[in-house]
Amino acid sequence: MPANRLMVRGGPIVTLDPVHPTPEAMVIERGHVMALGTVDQLDAEWGRGAELLDLEGRAVIPGLTDSHLHLLSYGLVLEQVGLAGVRSVADLCDRVGAAARAAQRSDEWILGRGWDQDMLDEHRYPNRYDLDSAAGGRPVLLVRSCGHCTVVSSRALELAGITAATADPPGGRIERDPATGEPTGILHETAAGLVRAIVPPPSYSAKRRGLAKAFRLALSAGLTACHPDDVRNAGDFATAWQLYHETLSETGGPRIRAEVSDFAIDQALSIGMRTGSGDRMLSVGAMKSFVDGSLGARSAALTEPYSDGPGCGILVRDRAEFMATIARAHSAGMQVAVHAIGDLGVDWALDAIAAAQAARPGLTLRHRVVHAQITRPDQLPRFVELGAVAEIQPKFVTTDKLWVESRIGAARARHSYCWKTMLDAGVKLAGGSDGPVEPLHPLLGIYAAVTREGMEGGPANGWLPEERLTVDQAVRLFAVGGAYAAGQESWRGRLSPGMVADFVVLDHSPYTVAPQSIKDIEVEMTFVAGRPLFVRT
């Protein structure tokens, strides 16, 4: 499989095609959808010489897109100490200790990711002293789940030259003991770069292995396309492009459509590339720019102070420099994707996009605001006016709902993660995971968007139930939404005649199971351009 022609039938098919939304059968040929209709009709017109894919009651939906993740980082993290789900500092230290005992050298770095202080029994941040006792003096660097806060050991601080006298870098903060002024090991935002700069980078071959592993995982999750922000992890744009090109070109290797993002303008322009360069398997996406940090780490930039801590977060850029960068990217024909979580960060993102468009009004580019978690009602019409796409991560709500109201208060929380309100206002949305912050499985994002409950269920009817999406709206986030954000909706995102045959076979349809069961649906097969690149065994 596949033959030159493939007939798909025998189960529910959801196409998102307005003319044939739920056909009985679908015909695939030369990597494209050729026809939709009844079994009898398509058998008569297309059946001769066609191979049959009998769904046997299984369901088909269009291929899904993760509009924002870090795929190379995801693959590399799979080789590090996994800290997602740790429930105590003691558990975290046990995992660090196991890695230290397995280390081959006394100076080997222990790297990990996934801890969340709000999920720990002790309800505190881990610190350098916790890591020192677990790692036996080795340098340790553990990234919080959000990626915006890092805890390091005393040896790591020593190697980086960080002491009580070290000044906070621009856009970052070194957390210090209030009594002694000594660093605690917690580094916020750009401060983590002081240590990251001395961590031995993974080899090129390790990056290749990690990326291939992440590709295979993505296909097994039903992803047929992704917008990875990986240039910083690769080193530079040319290296990232080469990594993706080689991995996608490998004979018998995984093939998933990738739109490489997160680059500096000059890196892309120096090799003659801009947004849209490439082909339908590998293309140039958006230039990434950061404004603020994360809500969980209290570094998202807010217009009013946090309810459970001092300050309004961290703006990681100089405003004038940020505005100039976005304007230059727009003028060069580059789509931009601005990381903005707090409402002040969203203001900055929208202001910069508006100014860039005003300076070059003839250019039509779908700029993106990544995350847009804390928004105000007055900001939503600006998204629509500017044609800005909000790239959201529904899975965040399964954990963030536990502490959002304490972090920012009930009034602001009401306008946070407000996806239904955004859609009703006309804001274009695209769904993603921000993996490895969250698992890259899009069905978990669909579950979260539909239920707004935790992974174990609850609260009843979901957190802020008025913001729940229908199953169809949630599927469209990850199918049509991702394609639209990339300007590719004319040829992918739906299963319409003439469009590419990217689709997923599921053991159950998300449209018919109980909403709480969506997260348990299994991906049986994933097709890209009509070829089965993942088959569950």
N, C-alpha and C positions, 0 to 999 in steps of 0.2 A: 504494500500500500504506500502511496497511492498509484493507481493506474492513471492514464492520461485523463480519464474522466471518473469522477467519484460521485455516487449518489448517496446522500445522507437522509435516513428516514427511520421511522420506528420509535420515535420519542418526541417530546415537546421541543420545538425549536423557537427560540426568541431571537429575532434578527435586528430589532430596533429600526427596521425599514418601515416607513409610514404606509407603503402600499401593501406589503405582505409581512405584517408584524409577527405572525405565528403560523408559518406555512407547515404543511404536512411533510414536505421534503425539500431538499436543497441539492443543486447540482454544482460541482466544483470541476473546473478544467483550467489547466495552465496556471494554477495558483490563484485563480479568481472565482468569485461566485458568478455562475452563468445564468441560473434560473432558480426561481422559488415558486412553489405552487402545490397542488395536490399530488398525491402519489400517482394516481392514474394519468394525470396530465403529463407529469415529468417522465413517467415510464414510457409513454407513447412518443414523446419528443426527444428524449435524451437517454433512454434506457439501454439502447443497443451499444454493447461494448463497454458499458459502465461497470465499475466495481462497486459493490454495495457495502456501505457502512451501516449495519443495522444497529440502531441505538439500544434496542431491547429495553425500552422504557427510560433509558438515561436521557439527560437533557443537554441541549446545546445553547450557549450564549456567545456573543461576539468575544473575540480576544480582548483581554484586559490590559490596561496601561497603568504603570506606576509613574505618576507625573513628577514625583520628587523622592529620590532615594540616593544612597551612596553605595553603588553596587560593588565597586572595588573594595571599599572599606568593609562592606558586609562580608565579602569573601575572606579578607584578612582577619577580621574579628573572629571568624569561625575557628581560627587557629590559636586564638588567645584565651585567656581565662574568662569564661562566661559568667557574668554576674547578674544577668536578668533573672528576676525572681528571688534574689537573696532577701531574706527576711530578718536578718540580724547582722550586726557588725561581726559577731563571732562566726557566723556562717561565711561571711565575706573573707575573714582572716583564714578560715579553714581552707578555702579554695586557693588563696594566695600561698598558704603554706604547702599545699600539695604541689603547686607549680614550682615552688622554690626547691622542694625535695627532688623534683624531676629534672631540675635544671642541670646542665652539664658543666657549667662554670660558676664560680663564686661571684663573678661580676656580671652575670647574665641578667638582662632586664626582664622583669615580670610585667607583662602588659595585659590589660583586661578592660572590659567595658560592660555597662548595663546596670550599675547600682543606682538606687534612688533612696535618698535619706527619708523620704516620706513613707516608704514602705518598710523601714527597719523598725524592729521592736523597740530599739533604744531611742527612736525619734531624734537622731542627731546625725551629723556628718561623720563619716570615718575620718581619721586623722593620721598624721605621720607616725605617731607612736603605735597605733594599732598595726600599721603595716610593718614597722620595724620589728615588732615581736614575732610577726608571722613569717617574714621573708628572710630572717637571719642576716640582716645587713645589706641585702641586695637592693639595687635601685628598682623601685616599683612605680608604675604610672597606671592609674585606673580611671577611666573616663566615665562620668555619670551617663545615664541612659540618654539624656538630651544632647550630649556632646559639648555642652557649654560650661561644664564645671569638671574639674579633675582633682583627684587626690594623689599625692606622691609621697614617697618615703623620705626619711631624713637623708639617706644616701643620694637620692635623686636631687634633693635640694642642694646638697653639698657639691655634687658634680656640676650643677647649673650655676653655682655661685650665688644662690639666693639666701640672703641673711635678713636680719631685722633691719639692716640699713638699706636694703634694696628697695628702690622706689617702684610704685605701681606703674606698669607700662601704660601707654595710651590705650584706652578701650578695654582695660583689664583691672583686676584687683587681686592682690595677694592677701588672703585672710590671715589675720594675726591674733595671737593671744592678747586679750585686752590688758592683762596684768604685766606681761613681759615684753610684748611687742614682737615676739618670735613668730615666724611663719608656722601655721598649724598644719601645712601640707595641702590645704585647699586653695586651688588656683581658679579664678573665674575668668572666663573669656580669654583675651589675648595673653593673660599672664601664664596660661598653660604653655604658650609658645616658647617661653624661656626654658622649659624643660624638654619639650618636644624637639627642640633644635639639636639636642645632644643625644637623642635616642637613635641608635643605629637603624637606618631605614631598611625595609625588606628588600631583598634582591629583585631584579626584574623577573626572574623565573618564578619567584614566590608570588609576585603580583599576577603573573599569567595564570598560575595554578589557582589562586584565590578567585580571580575573575571568572575562570571557567567553572569553578565550583558554584559561584553565585549565580551564573547564567543557568546552570542546570536546576538549581533550587527555584529560580524564578519561573522556569518553564513548568516545573512540577506544581507550582502554585497557580497556574493559569495565566501567567503574564506572557503576552506576546510582544510587548513593547515597553520601554522604560525611558525615563529622562534622568540619567545618572549625573550627579554632581561629583565628579571624581578627579578633576584636574589636580587639585591640591594634593590628593592622596597619591597620584601618579608622579608628581613632581613638576610637570609643566604640560602645556597643551599638546605639544608634539608627541611626548611620551604617552599621554593618555590616548591619543588618537591611534598611535601604533599598537598599544595594548589591545584596544578594542578591535582594531582591524585584524590583527593576527589571531585573536581568539575567535572572532566570527568567521575567519577564513579557514580555520583548521579543518581538515578533512574529517568528517564524522563528528565534529565538535558541535556544541550547542549554538543555536542561531536564534537570537532574539533582537528585534528592532531596537536600536539604541540611538538616542539623541544626546550626544555628549555636551554637557553644560558645565558651568563653574570654571570659567577661564578669564584671564585678563585680555583686554582688547588686543594689545600689541602681540600677544602670543599667537592669536588666531590670524590676525591680519598679516603677520610676518611670513606666514606660509600660504597666503592667498585665500583664506577661508573666512566666511562670515555665516551668520544664521541661515540655515537652509542648504549650505554646501554639503556635498556627499551624495548618497543615494538612499533608496528606501530601506536599506538595512542599517546603515550607519551614516548619521548626519550630524551637523553642528547645531546645537541648540542655543540656549540663552546664556549671556554673560551673567554670572552670579555676583551679587553684592550684598553685604551684610549691613544692617542698621543697628540691631540690638541682639540680645541673648535669648534666654529661655525663661518661661514663666516658672517652671519648676525650680530653677536655680535663682529666682528673683532677679534676673538680669534683663528680662524683657522691659523695654522702655515704655513707661506709662505717663499719661498726662497728670495723674494724681498719685500720691504715694501708695505703696503697698499697704494693705490692711493688717498684715501680720509681720511687718518688719519696716525698717527705715528706708527712706529713699524711694526713687522712682525708676530704679533699674539702671542699665548701662547703655549709653549710645556709643557704639564702637567705632564711629567714623566722625571725622570733621564734616560739618554740614556743607560748607562751601565746596570742599573737595568731593564729597559724595554727589552733590548736585552736578558738578562739572563732569564727573565720570559717567553718570547716567546720560547726560546730554551728549557727550562724545560718542557713547555707544549707540544711541539712537541715530545720531547723524551719520554714523558709519554703517547703518543698516543692521545693527545688532539688536536682537531681542534681549531684554534684561529680565532677570528674575531676582527680586529683592527680598531677602529674608527679613521679615518684619512680623513680630509676634504681638508686641504691645500696641496700644492705640496710638501712642506717640510715634512709634516706629512706622505704623501704617500711614500716619500723616506725612512723615518724611518720604516714604515710598511714593505716595500719590502726588505730593508736591513735585518731586523730581520728575516723575513721568509727565505731569502736566506741563512743567517748564520745558522739557525736552520736546514735547509735541508742539508747543507754541513756537519754539525756535525753528523747527523743521516740520511744518504742518502737512507737507506733501507726503511724508513717509507714514505708511500704515503698518505698524508692528504691534503684535499682541504681547504687550509687556505683562509680566506676572508678578504678583505679590505672594510670596511663599509663606504659608502658615496662616497669617491674618486671624489669629485666635481671639484677640481682644479688640473688638471694633465698637464704634459708636454708631447710632442710627444715621447721623449726618454724613458718615463716610461712605455708606453703601451707594447713594446716588453718584458719588464721584467715581467709584469703580465702573459703573455703567457708562457714565459720560466719557471716561478715558478709554473704555474698551479693555480695561485691565482684567486679567484672569486671576482669580483667587485659587491658589493650589493648596488644598486643605488635606489634613490627615485625620480622617474620622476615628481611627483606632485610638488616637490620643485620649478620647473621652472616656474610654473604659477604665483608665486609671486617674486621669486628671480630675474627674468628677468628685473624687474623694477630698480634694483640697483646694479646688478653684475658689470656692466661696470664702474660705478662710484667707486665701491669698489676696483677693481683690474686693471682697465684700459682695453681698447678694445683688446689689443694684448693677454693678458692672458685670457680674457673672451672667446676668440675664441677657446681656448683649454679646456674650462670648460663645464661640463655637456655634454660631447662630446660622446654620446652613440652610434651614427652611426659609428663614427670613431673607437670607441672601438670594436664594433662588427666586422667591416671590418678588424681590426688588429688581430682578433682571440681571443679577451678577452672574457671570460665567464662572463655573466651578470645575475644577479637575481634581481627582482623588489620587492620593499617594500614601506612602507609609513612612517616609523619612528613615527607612531602614539604614543602618541597624538600630536606630532609636526604637522602632517597633518592627515586628516580623513583617517581611515583605508580602505576606499572603493577602491578596486583595479581598478575598471572601471575609476575612476578619474585619476589614474596613467597611465592607458592605453591611455586615452584621452590626457594627457599631453605629453606622449612619441610620439604620432602620430602627434599632432598639434603644440606643443611647444607654445601654446597661453595661455592667462589668462582665468580664469573661466568665464569672461564676453566676451571672444573673443579678438582677436587682440594680437599682430600686424598681419597684413595681411601676410599669409604664415608662421607665427610663428617666434619666436626669433631664430636666427641662423638656418634657415630652412634646411640647408644642413645636420643638425644633427637629423632631424625627422626620426622616424622609421615607417616601414609599420605596418599595423594593425596586421599582422601575427607575426612580430618580437616582437611587444609590448605584445601580448597575451602570447607568449612564455616566455617573461621575468617573468611573474607571474604564469606560469604553469610549463613548463619544467625547467626554470631557478632556481626556488625555490627548486624543487626536486633535481636538479643537485648539488646545493650548499650543500645540506644535504647528498649527496651520496645515494639518494633514487630514482634516475631516472629509475631504473630497474623495479620498481613496482608502481610508481605513476607519475603524470605530463602529461600523455597522456591517451587517451582512446583506448588502444590496447588490443586485446584478451589476457587474463591472468593478466592484470593489474587491480588495484582496481577501483571500479566504483565510483569515486569521480567526480561529474559533476554539472554544473550549468545550469538552464533553464532561459533564458532571454526573455524579451518581444520583443526585436529586436536583430538582429545579428550585432556585431560591424564591421563585414566584409562587410555589405551592406548599413548601414546608412551613412549619411554624417559624416566625421570625427568630426565636431563640435558637433554632436549629441551623440557621444559616452558617454559623461558624463551624459546624460539624460536617458540612458538605465536603465530599472528596472530589478532587480533580482526577478524572480517569484518563483523559487524553488532552494534549495541547497541540493544535495545528498552527503552523506559520506558513503562509502562502500555499496552503493545501497539503502540507507535508506534516505527518505526525512526529513531532520532535520530542514529545514525552508521551509514554504509554505506561500506565501503572501496571506493575507486575504482581 
